[in-house]
Amino acid sequence: MKVYLAAPMAGVRSNLEINKKVYAFLVKLGHEVLTEHVVRDQLDVELGLSPKEIFERDVKLLNACDIVVADVSYPSLGVGFEIAYALLKGKKVIAYCSAERVEKTSALIRGISWPIFKFITYSSPVELLEKLKRVLTEEEAGNGR
C-alpha cells in the first residue's frame, strides 16, 4: 500500500524517534511510504520549501496514498488537516497516540466514529508496531471497513 505518514512538524516533535521507527517498520512490511520528509531531522522550511510548495506536495501525496497513518500524540494543525482531508476523500486513516497523552489529544479526533478511521493507543514502541501491523493486515485483507 501507499502510506502517507503524518506527524507534527512545526510544533512539538517529541515523537520523532518513534515516528522514525514507524516509518522503518512500514517500509519493512513492504509499504511505500510517501512522506519520508516527516522523519527527517531538518524541516522542509529549513531546506527552503515555501508553505505553498509544502501544501501542494502534501495534497498531491494525500491524493496518491491508499491510507494515512498519523501520529496524534501532540497537537498539530497540519496533521489535523491531513486527517480531515483524507477522510473527506474516503481514504482510510489510522491515528496513533501515546497512552499517556490520550486525555491531551483532541476530543474531536478521538471521537471520530467513521468506519474508515481507527484510533489506537500504545504504551511502548513495540506495542505500537504490533498494533499497526494488526490493523494494516486487516486493511490489506479488506476487513478494515
NUSE-789624 format. One record per residue: chain; x, y, z of N, C-alpha, C, CB in turn. Coordinates in steps of 0.1 Angstrom, whole numbers, plus 5000, padded with zeros to 4 digits. Glycine has a CB too. Layout:
NUSE-789624
+-------+------+------+------+------+------+------+------+------+------+------+------+------+
| kette |  nxx |  nyy |  nzz | caxx | cayy | cazz |  cxx |  cyy |  czz | cbxx | cbyy | cbzz |
+-------+------+------+------+------+------+------+------+------+------+------+------+------+
|     A |    X |    Y |    Z |    X |    Y |    Z |    X |    Y |    Z |    X |    Y |    Z |
...
+-------+------+------+------+------+------+------+------+------+------+------+------+------+
***
This chain:
NUSE-789624
+-------+------+------+------+------+------+------+------+------+------+------+------+------+
| kette |  nxx |  nyy |  nzz | caxx | cayy | cazz |  cxx |  cyy |  czz | cbxx | cbyy | cbzz |
+-------+------+------+------+------+------+------+------+------+------+------+------+------+
|     A | 5008 | 4988 | 5000 | 5000 | 5000 | 5000 | 5009 | 5012 | 5000 | 4991 | 5000 | 5012 |
|     A | 5003 | 5023 | 4995 | 5010 | 5036 | 4995 | 5005 | 5043 | 5008 | 5007 | 5045 | 4982 |
|     A | 5014 | 5046 | 5017 | 5011 | 5051 | 5030 | 5016 | 5066 | 5031 | 5018 | 5043 | 5041 |
|     A | 5007 | 5074 | 5036 | 5010 | 5088 | 5039 | 5012 | 5088 | 5054 | 4999 | 5098 | 5034 |
|     A | 5024 | 5089 | 5059 | 5027 | 5090 | 5073 | 5027 | 5105 | 5077 | 5041 | 5084 | 5077 |
|     A | 5018 | 5108 | 5086 | 5016 | 5122 | 5091 | 5021 | 5123 | 5105 | 5001 | 5126 | 5090 |
|     A | 5028 | 5134 | 5108 | 5034 | 5137 | 5121 | 5036 | 5152 | 5123 | 5047 | 5129 | 5124 |
|     A | 5035 | 5156 | 5135 | 5038 | 5171 | 5137 | 5051 | 5175 | 5132 | 5037 | 5174 | 5152 |
|     A | 5051 | 5187 | 5126 | 5064 | 5192 | 5120 | 5068 | 5205 | 5127 | 5062 | 5194 | 5105 |
|     A | 5059 | 5215 | 5127 | 5063 | 5228 | 5131 | 5062 | 5229 | 5147 | 5054 | 5238 | 5125 |
|     A | 5054 | 5221 | 5153 | 5052 | 5222 | 5167 | 5061 | 5212 | 5175 | 5038 | 5219 | 5171 |
|     A | 5056 | 5205 | 5184 | 5063 | 5196 | 5192 | 5067 | 5183 | 5184 | 5055 | 5192 | 5205 |
|     A | 5080 | 5180 | 5183 | 5084 | 5169 | 5176 | 5090 | 5158 | 5186 | 5095 | 5173 | 5166 |
|     A | 5084 | 5157 | 5197 | 5089 | 5148 | 5208 | 5088 | 5133 | 5203 | 5080 | 5150 | 5220 |
|     A | 5080 | 5130 | 5194 | 5078 | 5117 | 5189 | 5086 | 5113 | 5177 | 5064 | 5114 | 5186 |
|     A | 5096 | 5122 | 5174 | 5103 | 5120 | 5161 | 5110 | 5106 | 5161 | 5114 | 5131 | 5160 |
|     A | 5116 | 5102 | 5172 | 5123 | 5089 | 5172 | 5113 | 5077 | 5170 | 5131 | 5087 | 5185 |
|     A | 5101 | 5078 | 5176 | 5091 | 5068 | 5174 | 5086 | 5068 | 5160 | 5079 | 5071 | 5184 |
|     A | 5084 | 5080 | 5154 | 5080 | 5081 | 5141 | 5090 | 5076 | 5131 | 5076 | 5096 | 5137 |
|     A | 5103 | 5077 | 5134 | 5113 | 5071 | 5126 | 5112 | 5056 | 5126 | 5127 | 5075 | 5130 |
|     A | 5108 | 5050 | 5138 | 5106 | 5036 | 5139 | 5094 | 5031 | 5131 | 5105 | 5032 | 5154 |
|     A | 5083 | 5039 | 5132 | 5071 | 5036 | 5124 | 5074 | 5036 | 5109 | 5060 | 5046 | 5127 |
|     A | 5081 | 5047 | 5105 | 5085 | 5048 | 5090 | 5093 | 5035 | 5086 | 5094 | 5060 | 5088 |
|     A | 5103 | 5032 | 5093 | 5111 | 5020 | 5090 | 5103 | 5007 | 5090 | 5123 | 5019 | 5100 |
|     A | 5094 | 5006 | 5100 | 5086 | 4994 | 5101 | 5076 | 4993 | 5089 | 5078 | 4995 | 5114 |
|     A | 5070 | 5004 | 5085 | 5061 | 5004 | 5074 | 5069 | 5000 | 5061 | 5055 | 5017 | 5072 |
|     A | 5081 | 5005 | 5059 | 5089 | 5001 | 5048 | 5093 | 4986 | 5048 | 5102 | 5010 | 5047 |
|     A | 5096 | 4981 | 5060 | 5100 | 4967 | 5062 | 5088 | 4958 | 5059 | 5104 | 4965 | 5077 |
|     A | 5076 | 4963 | 5061 | 5064 | 4955 | 5058 | 5061 | 4955 | 5043 | 5052 | 4960 | 5066 |
|     A | 5068 | 4963 | 5036 | 5067 | 4963 | 5021 | 5058 | 4975 | 5016 | 5061 | 4950 | 5017 |
|     A | 5054 | 4984 | 5025 | 5046 | 4995 | 5021 | 5055 | 5006 | 5015 | 5038 | 5001 | 5032 |
|     A | 5049 | 5014 | 5006 | 5056 | 5025 | 5000 | 5052 | 5037 | 5008 | 5053 | 5027 | 4985 |
|     A | 5061 | 5043 | 5016 | 5058 | 5055 | 5025 | 5061 | 5067 | 5016 | 5066 | 5054 | 5038 |
|     A | 5051 | 5075 | 5014 | 5053 | 5087 | 5005 | 5059 | 5099 | 5012 | 5039 | 5090 | 4999 |
|     A | 5060 | 5099 | 5025 | 5063 | 5111 | 5032 | 5076 | 5109 | 5041 | 5052 | 5115 | 5041 |
|     A | 5087 | 5105 | 5035 | 5099 | 5104 | 5042 | 5103 | 5117 | 5049 | 5110 | 5099 | 5032 |
|     A | 5099 | 5128 | 5043 | 5103 | 5141 | 5049 | 5098 | 5143 | 5064 | 5097 | 5152 | 5041 |
|     A | 5088 | 5136 | 5068 | 5083 | 5138 | 5082 | 5092 | 5132 | 5092 | 5069 | 5132 | 5083 |
|     A | 5102 | 5123 | 5088 | 5111 | 5117 | 5098 | 5125 | 5123 | 5096 | 5111 | 5102 | 5096 |
|     A | 5127 | 5133 | 5088 | 5140 | 5139 | 5087 | 5142 | 5148 | 5099 | 5141 | 5147 | 5074 |
|     A | 5154 | 5150 | 5102 | 5157 | 5159 | 5114 | 5155 | 5174 | 5110 | 5172 | 5157 | 5118 |
|     A | 5157 | 5177 | 5097 | 5156 | 5191 | 5093 | 5142 | 5193 | 5087 | 5167 | 5194 | 5083 |
|     A | 5136 | 5204 | 5090 | 5122 | 5207 | 5085 | 5123 | 5212 | 5070 | 5116 | 5217 | 5093 |
|     A | 5112 | 5210 | 5063 | 5111 | 5214 | 5049 | 5114 | 5229 | 5048 | 5098 | 5211 | 5044 |
|     A | 5108 | 5237 | 5057 | 5110 | 5252 | 5056 | 5125 | 5255 | 5058 | 5102 | 5259 | 5066 |
|     A | 5132 | 5248 | 5066 | 5146 | 5250 | 5068 | 5154 | 5246 | 5056 | 5151 | 5242 | 5080 |
|     A | 5149 | 5238 | 5047 | 5155 | 5234 | 5035 | 5151 | 5243 | 5023 | 5151 | 5219 | 5031 |
|     A | 5143 | 5253 | 5026 | 5140 | 5263 | 5016 | 5126 | 5261 | 5009 | 5150 | 5263 | 5006 |
|     A | 5118 | 5251 | 5013 | 5105 | 5250 | 5007 | 5096 | 5260 | 5012 | 5099 | 5236 | 5009 |
|     A | 5087 | 5266 | 5003 | 5078 | 5276 | 5008 | 5065 | 5269 | 5013 | 5074 | 5286 | 4996 |
|     A | 5057 | 5276 | 5021 | 5045 | 5270 | 5026 | 5036 | 5265 | 5014 | 5037 | 5280 | 5034 |
|     A | 5035 | 5273 | 5003 | 5027 | 5268 | 4991 | 5033 | 5255 | 4986 | 5027 | 5280 | 4981 |
|     A | 5046 | 5254 | 4984 | 5052 | 5242 | 4979 | 5049 | 5230 | 4988 | 5067 | 5244 | 4977 |
|     A | 5050 | 5232 | 5001 | 5047 | 5222 | 5011 | 5032 | 5217 | 5009 | 5049 | 5226 | 5025 |
|     A | 5023 | 5227 | 5009 | 5009 | 5224 | 5007 | 5006 | 5216 | 4995 | 5000 | 5237 | 5007 |
|     A | 5011 | 5221 | 4983 | 5009 | 5214 | 4971 | 5014 | 5200 | 4970 | 5014 | 5222 | 4959 |
|     A | 5026 | 5198 | 4976 | 5033 | 5185 | 4976 | 5024 | 5176 | 4985 | 5047 | 5186 | 4982 |
|     A | 5020 | 5181 | 4997 | 5013 | 5172 | 5006 | 4999 | 5168 | 5001 | 5012 | 5179 | 5020 |
|     A | 4992 | 5177 | 4995 | 4979 | 5174 | 4989 | 4981 | 5164 | 4978 | 4972 | 5187 | 4984 |
|     A | 4991 | 5166 | 4970 | 4994 | 5156 | 4959 | 4996 | 5142 | 4965 | 5006 | 5160 | 4950 |
|     A | 5004 | 5141 | 4976 | 5007 | 5128 | 4982 | 4995 | 5123 | 4989 | 5018 | 5130 | 4992 |
|     A | 4987 | 5131 | 4995 | 4974 | 5126 | 5001 | 4965 | 5120 | 4990 | 4967 | 5138 | 5008 |
|     A | 4964 | 5127 | 4979 | 4956 | 5121 | 4968 | 4962 | 5108 | 4963 | 4955 | 5131 | 4957 |
|     A | 4975 | 5106 | 4963 | 4981 | 5094 | 4958 | 4981 | 5082 | 4968 | 4995 | 5097 | 4954 |
|     A | 4979 | 5085 | 4981 | 4980 | 5074 | 4991 | 4968 | 5065 | 4991 | 4983 | 5080 | 5004 |
|     A | 4970 | 5053 | 4997 | 4959 | 5044 | 4999 | 4954 | 5046 | 5014 | 4964 | 5030 | 4997 |
|     A | 4963 | 5050 | 5023 | 4960 | 5051 | 5037 | 4968 | 5061 | 5043 | 4961 | 5037 | 5044 |
|     A | 4963 | 5068 | 5054 | 4971 | 5077 | 5062 | 4973 | 5071 | 5075 | 4963 | 5091 | 5063 |
|     A | 4985 | 5071 | 5080 | 4989 | 5067 | 5093 | 4994 | 5080 | 5100 | 5000 | 5055 | 5093 |
|     A | 4987 | 5084 | 5111 | 4990 | 5097 | 5117 | 4993 | 5096 | 5132 | 4978 | 5106 | 5114 |
|     A | 5004 | 5103 | 5135 | 5007 | 5105 | 5149 | 5000 | 5117 | 5155 | 5023 | 5107 | 5151 |
|     A | 4991 | 5114 | 5164 | 4983 | 5125 | 5170 | 4986 | 5126 | 5185 | 4968 | 5121 | 5169 |
|     A | 4998 | 5122 | 5189 | 5001 | 5123 | 5203 | 5003 | 5138 | 5208 | 5014 | 5115 | 5206 |
|     A | 5007 | 5146 | 5199 | 5009 | 5160 | 5202 | 5001 | 5169 | 5192 | 5024 | 5164 | 5201 |
|     A | 4996 | 5180 | 5196 | 4987 | 5188 | 5187 | 4995 | 5193 | 5175 | 4982 | 5200 | 5195 |
|     A | 4988 | 5192 | 5163 | 4993 | 5197 | 5151 | 4982 | 5201 | 5141 | 5002 | 5186 | 5144 |
|     A | 4981 | 5213 | 5138 | 4971 | 5218 | 5128 | 4973 | 5210 | 5115 | 4972 | 5233 | 5126 |
|     A | 4986 | 5208 | 5111 | 4988 | 5201 | 5098 | 4983 | 5187 | 5098 | 5003 | 5201 | 5095 |
|     A | 4986 | 5180 | 5109 | 4981 | 5166 | 5110 | 4966 | 5165 | 5110 | 4987 | 5159 | 5122 |
|     A | 4960 | 5175 | 5117 | 4945 | 5175 | 5117 | 4939 | 5178 | 5103 | 4940 | 5187 | 5127 |
|     A | 4946 | 5187 | 5096 | 4942 | 5189 | 5082 | 4943 | 5177 | 5074 | 4950 | 5201 | 5076 |
|     A | 4954 | 5170 | 5075 | 4957 | 5158 | 5067 | 4947 | 5147 | 5070 | 4971 | 5153 | 5070 |
|     A | 4943 | 5145 | 5083 | 4933 | 5135 | 5086 | 4920 | 5139 | 5080 | 4932 | 5134 | 5102 |
|     A | 4916 | 5151 | 5082 | 4903 | 5156 | 5077 | 4902 | 5154 | 5061 | 4900 | 5170 | 5081 |
|     A | 4913 | 5159 | 5055 | 4913 | 5158 | 5040 | 4912 | 5144 | 5036 | 4926 | 5164 | 5035 |
|     A | 4920 | 5135 | 5042 | 4919 | 5121 | 5038 | 4906 | 5115 | 5040 | 4930 | 5113 | 5046 |
|     A | 4900 | 5117 | 5052 | 4887 | 5111 | 5055 | 4876 | 5117 | 5045 | 4882 | 5115 | 5069 |
|     A | 4876 | 5129 | 5042 | 4867 | 5135 | 5032 | 4869 | 5130 | 5018 | 4867 | 5150 | 5033 |
|     A | 4881 | 5125 | 5015 | 4883 | 5119 | 5002 | 4880 | 5104 | 5003 | 4898 | 5121 | 4998 |
|     A | 4876 | 5099 | 5014 | 4872 | 5085 | 5015 | 4884 | 5075 | 5018 | 4865 | 5080 | 5003 |
|     A | 4895 | 5081 | 5022 | 4907 | 5073 | 5025 | 4907 | 5068 | 5039 | 4920 | 5082 | 5023 |
|     A | 4913 | 5057 | 5041 | 4913 | 5051 | 5055 | 4924 | 5058 | 5062 | 4916 | 5036 | 5054 |
|     A | 4922 | 5060 | 5075 | 4931 | 5067 | 5084 | 4933 | 5059 | 5097 | 4926 | 5081 | 5087 |
|     A | 4946 | 5057 | 5101 | 4949 | 5051 | 5114 | 4956 | 5062 | 5121 | 4958 | 5038 | 5112 |
|     A | 4951 | 5066 | 5133 | 4957 | 5076 | 5141 | 4962 | 5069 | 5153 | 4947 | 5087 | 5145 |
|     A | 4975 | 5072 | 5157 | 4980 | 5066 | 5169 | 4985 | 5076 | 5179 | 4992 | 5057 | 5165 |
|     A | 4983 | 5072 | 5192 | 4985 | 5082 | 5203 | 4991 | 5075 | 5215 | 4972 | 5089 | 5207 |
|     A | 5002 | 5081 | 5220 | 5007 | 5075 | 5233 | 4997 | 5075 | 5244 | 5020 | 5084 | 5237 |
|     A | 4996 | 5064 | 5251 | 4986 | 5062 | 5261 | 4986 | 5073 | 5272 | 4987 | 5049 | 5268 |
|     A | 4998 | 5078 | 5275 | 5000 | 5089 | 5285 | 4995 | 5102 | 5279 | 5014 | 5090 | 5289 |
|     A | 4992 | 5103 | 5266 | 4988 | 5116 | 5260 | 4974 | 5116 | 5256 | 4997 | 5119 | 5249 |
|     A | 4966 | 5105 | 5258 | 4953 | 5104 | 5252 | 4944 | 5115 | 5257 | 4947 | 5091 | 5256 |
|     A | 4944 | 5118 | 5270 | 4935 | 5129 | 5275 | 4939 | 5143 | 5270 | 4935 | 5128 | 5290 |
|     A | 4951 | 5144 | 5265 | 4955 | 5157 | 5260 | 4953 | 5158 | 5245 | 4970 | 5160 | 5264 |
|     A | 4948 | 5147 | 5239 | 4946 | 5147 | 5224 | 4932 | 5151 | 5221 | 4949 | 5132 | 5219 |
|     A | 4931 | 5158 | 5210 | 4918 | 5164 | 5206 | 4906 | 5154 | 5208 | 4919 | 5168 | 5191 |
|     A | 4896 | 5158 | 5215 | 4884 | 5150 | 5216 | 4877 | 5148 | 5203 | 4874 | 5157 | 5226 |
|     A | 4878 | 5158 | 5194 | 4873 | 5157 | 5181 | 4879 | 5145 | 5173 | 4875 | 5170 | 5173 |
|     A | 4892 | 5144 | 5174 | 4899 | 5133 | 5167 | 4896 | 5120 | 5174 | 4914 | 5135 | 5167 |
|     A | 4896 | 5119 | 5187 | 4893 | 5107 | 5194 | 4879 | 5102 | 5192 | 4896 | 5109 | 5209 |
|     A | 4870 | 5112 | 5189 | 4856 | 5108 | 5187 | 4852 | 5104 | 5173 | 4848 | 5120 | 5191 |
|     A | 4861 | 5104 | 5164 | 4857 | 5101 | 5150 | 4852 | 5086 | 5150 | 4869 | 5102 | 5140 |
|     A | 4840 | 5085 | 5145 | 4833 | 5071 | 5146 | 4831 | 5065 | 5132 | 4820 | 5072 | 5152 |
|     A | 4837 | 5072 | 5122 | 4835 | 5066 | 5108 | 4843 | 5053 | 5107 | 4841 | 5076 | 5098 |
|     A | 4837 | 5044 | 5099 | 4844 | 5031 | 5098 | 4857 | 5031 | 5091 | 4835 | 5021 | 5091 |
|     A | 4861 | 5041 | 5084 | 4874 | 5042 | 5077 | 4885 | 5048 | 5086 | 4873 | 5050 | 5064 |
|     A | 4881 | 5050 | 5099 | 4890 | 5056 | 5109 | 4893 | 5047 | 5120 | 4885 | 5070 | 5114 |
|     A | 4905 | 5045 | 5124 | 4909 | 5037 | 5135 | 4918 | 5046 | 5145 | 4917 | 5024 | 5131 |
|     A | 4915 | 5045 | 5157 | 4923 | 5053 | 5167 | 4930 | 5042 | 5176 | 4914 | 5063 | 5176 |
|     A | 4943 | 5042 | 5177 | 4950 | 5032 | 5185 | 4959 | 5039 | 5195 | 4958 | 5022 | 5177 |
|     A | 4960 | 5034 | 5207 | 4969 | 5039 | 5217 | 4979 | 5029 | 5220 | 4961 | 5042 | 5230 |
|     A | 4991 | 5033 | 5225 | 5002 | 5024 | 5228 | 5009 | 5029 | 5240 | 5011 | 5023 | 5216 |
|     A | 5016 | 5020 | 5247 | 5024 | 5023 | 5259 | 5039 | 5022 | 5256 | 5020 | 5014 | 5270 |
|     A | 5042 | 5015 | 5245 | 5056 | 5013 | 5241 | 5057 | 5013 | 5226 | 5062 | 5001 | 5248 |
|     A | 5069 | 5016 | 5221 | 5071 | 5015 | 5206 | 5068 | 5001 | 5201 | 5085 | 5019 | 5202 |
|     A | 5072 | 4991 | 5208 | 5069 | 4977 | 5204 | 5054 | 4974 | 5203 | 5075 | 4967 | 5214 |
|     A | 5046 | 4979 | 5213 | 5032 | 4977 | 5213 | 5026 | 4985 | 5201 | 5025 | 4982 | 5226 |
|     A | 5031 | 4997 | 5198 | 5026 | 5005 | 5187 | 5028 | 4997 | 5174 | 5033 | 5018 | 5186 |
|     A | 5040 | 4992 | 5172 | 5043 | 4985 | 5159 | 5034 | 4972 | 5158 | 5058 | 4981 | 5158 |
|     A | 5032 | 4965 | 5169 | 5023 | 4953 | 5168 | 5009 | 4957 | 5164 | 5023 | 4946 | 5182 |
|     A | 5004 | 4968 | 5171 | 4990 | 4972 | 5167 | 4989 | 4977 | 5153 | 4986 | 4983 | 5177 |
|     A | 4999 | 4985 | 5149 | 4999 | 4989 | 5135 | 4999 | 4978 | 5125 | 5011 | 4998 | 5132 |
|     A | 5007 | 4968 | 5128 | 5008 | 4956 | 5119 | 4994 | 4949 | 5118 | 5019 | 4946 | 5124 |
|     A | 4988 | 4948 | 5130 | 4975 | 4941 | 5130 | 4964 | 4949 | 5122 | 4970 | 4939 | 5145 |
|     A | 4964 | 4962 | 5124 | 4954 | 4970 | 5117 | 4957 | 4970 | 5102 | 4953 | 4984 | 5123 |
|     A | 4969 | 4972 | 5098 | 4973 | 4972 | 5084 | 4970 | 4959 | 5077 | 4987 | 4976 | 5083 |
|     A | 4972 | 4948 | 5085 | 4969 | 4934 | 5079 | 4954 | 4933 | 5077 | 4974 | 4923 | 5089 |
|     A | 4946 | 4938 | 5086 | 4931 | 4938 | 5084 | 4927 | 4946 | 5072 | 4924 | 4944 | 5097 |
|     A | 4934 | 4958 | 5070 | 4931 | 4967 | 5059 | 4934 | 4960 | 5046 | 4939 | 4980 | 5060 |
|     A | 4946 | 4954 | 5045 | 4950 | 4947 | 5033 | 4941 | 4935 | 5030 | 4964 | 4942 | 5035 |
|     A | 4935 | 4929 | 5040 | 4927 | 4917 | 5038 | 4912 | 4922 | 5034 | 4926 | 4909 | 5051 |
|     A | 4910 | 4935 | 5035 | 4897 | 4940 | 5032 | 4887 | 4940 | 5043 | 4891 | 4933 | 5021 |
|     A | 4892 | 4937 | 5055 | 4883 | 4937 | 5067 | 4883 | 4950 | 5075 | 4888 | 4926 | 5076 |
|     A | 4889 | 4960 | 5070 | 4890 | 4973 | 5077 | 4878 | 4981 | 5077 | 4901 | 4981 | 5071 |
|     A | 4868 | 4977 | 5070 | 4856 | 4985 | 5070 | 4846 | 4979 | 5079 | 4850 | 4987 | 5056 |
+-------+------+------+------+------+------+------+------+------+------+------+------+------+
***
